[in-house]
Amino acid sequence: MLKVAVIGTGYVGTVAAVAFAAIGNQVVGIESDPRKLDLLEKGTVPFHEPGLDDHLRDQITAGALSFTDDMAAGVGDADVVFLCVGTPPGPDGRPDLAALRSATGDAAAALRGRSVVITKSTVPIGWAHEMHAILASAAPADATVDVVSNPEFLREGSAVHDFLYPDRVVLGGDSEDALDLVYRLYRPIMEQTFSGGDRSHQPALIRTDLATAETIKYAANGFLATKIAYINEIARICDSAGADVETVAEAVGLDHRIERKFLGAGIGYGGSCFGKDLLALHHYGVDHGLDLQILNAVNPSNITQRLQIVEKVSNALGGLDGKRIAMLGLAYKPNTDDVREAPSVTIVQRLLDEGATVVAFDPVVKHVPELPGLPTAADPYDAATDADALVLITEWREFGKLDLGTVARLMSGNLVVDGRNWLDADRVVNAGLRYIAMGRRVG
């Protein structure tokens, strides 16, 4: 058993704290926000992640997990300290490191003896050099501190599973002893020896230097975003040519060098990772004189794809002025309440700019900060009532089970535009509705 301190109990930090406790460690989460701290101490996760509440309560009840706002108490006798502080994009798109720098300095001052400080936050490539300097200047003279980079690869909606059954674990550092200690922490996951482990699952271990570990995170997210943007541009070609992007993606994905995953055409990616990480790579290129032409093109292509759905609705209705649009979904993906960089925000704003009225329904999201006046419906049928068009934005499972006959009777129009190619086209058409999708040939 190791003593683990997790600084920052947002999405990544809370999942990490719960998972490390579940595999047999003593974990303390350090949170400075009184509201979040109060919720966590009561066993309530302050965001939506399926199953995480139950896991959190189990570990608190077992005495393996606790929370505090006292940095000295949380860090002082920890074997390993994880930094899980957010690094949101600043006004110019560069990662804002103010909170991370502050947390690093505060943690350093609280260290005692020999410790390993581990970055799990997504940080600019080269952050480890600055982190070393902060630790050296702020740590007590008798403290010995090593730095390790351990990037996270969690998917919202399946984060606990992703943490416990990862494809790979990346550990970057200059000290072999520090890497050995962090590997010891991860050994139950690597060997799947924890309760509920799957011995047939064999995660890969990438043990490398700091800069390479930091780059791996950006390279992974940059590639996935590029793959999504690529298939969406192919979808635009399919719309123009009368081809079917689903069949194209299936055939292309059969090539083992490419594979089918992330070749799902739609309205593009959202969330707090892909767009932000591409911006960080852009700024790295600017700062180091690198012309990253492919990576720099991905975010603009993604924004263009979001607006394709508005164009489809407008063309089908003969304009948007005075039209009532029912929007199904606000979260950037299903099984989360995250609306950061969600396509829904861009799409709603453009619909409103063109004179439409929008009413939305999402099973979890009831308020979007960027859209303070957006009306939300009680259920999908309430949203569809008197609508000229119904637009699917988030592929929540329940939207695939709608009574489309009822939807057709409630709507004043008959247009359904599927931004995720999620609905059963035959069911939509058989209900008397007109179906339009993204690069998808129907009929």
Disulfide bonds with the S-S distance in Angstrom:
none
